[in-house]
Amino acid sequence: MANPKISKQQMLHLLDKLSNDEGFRGRFEHNPRAALAEAGVSAAQIAAFPAEQLAPNTLAEKSVFVAEHKRVANDLADECMCMIIPQPHLGPPRKR
């Protein structure tokens, strides 16, 4: 499976919503696939995500998305790889 990719503008929009919109954050936690579509990510782009990344989960604090928004905004890339959606993890490191 190819790595999912979205444009820099799509990523900035998504990170802004994950940083500031409580309703969107809640929808994203319960149904990431629908929330990505709501944020303007195409069905083809969403289909490239591994299924485990589209499962309901708890998001990281807003500050994580604010920091990532700043990083992406200052990056020169026009396209972003979407391999891992930030989420909290407590406990021993996960095996990959």
N, C-alpha and C positions, 0 to 999 in steps of 0.2 A: 504494500500500500504506500502511495506517495505521502510525503509529509504535507499536512494541510497548510495552505498559504492564503493570506488575505492581504489586501493593499494596506499601506501605511495609514491612509485616511480611514479605512475601515477599522483598523486596530485602534487608532486614536479615539474614534467614536465609541467603540466598545469599551475601552479603558475609561473614558469619561463617564459613561453610563454606570460602569461598575464602581467608579469612585464616588459618584454623586447621587444616583437615583435609587433610593431604597426599594421602591416597587420593582424596578428592573432587577435589582440584586436578588430579591425574593423569587421572582420568576425564573431567573437564571439558576438559582440553587435547585429549584424543583424541576425545571425542564430546560437544560442548557440548549438543546437543539432549537426549541421554539424561540428562546431568547436571542440566540445568534441570528435567526431569521428576522426577528423583530428589529435587531440592530443593523440590518442591511446586508448580512452575509448570505450569499447565494446558496441554494440547495446543493449545487455541485461542490461548493467549497465545504459546506457542512458535512457532506458525504465523505470527504477525505479524512475527517477526524476519526481516530480510533474510537470504537464504541465505549470503551471505559472512560474516555474523556467527556463523553456526552451523558454520563450517568448522573443522576441527582447527587449533589454533594454540598458541603458547607464551604462558602467562600472565605478567603483570607480577609483580614481587616481592610477597610477602605484605603488606608495609608499605603498598603502594598501596591494597589492599583494606581494611586497618585504617583508614587515613585516610578512605576513602570511607564506611566504616561509620559513623564518627564524624559525618561531614558529613550523611549521610542521617538518622541518629538525631536530630540537632538540627534538622532541617528540619521545617517545619510541614505539608508536603504529605502527603496520604494515599495518593497514587499516584505512581509513579516512571516516567519515560520511560526506556526501555532502548535507547538508540540506539547506544552504543558500549561494548563490553566492554573494560576497560583491558588493554592488552598492550604489551610493550616494542617499541620500534622504533629501530633503529640505522641511521644513514645520512641522506641528504637527505630533506627533507619530501616526503610523498606528495601527489600531485595528487588532488583529490576531485572 
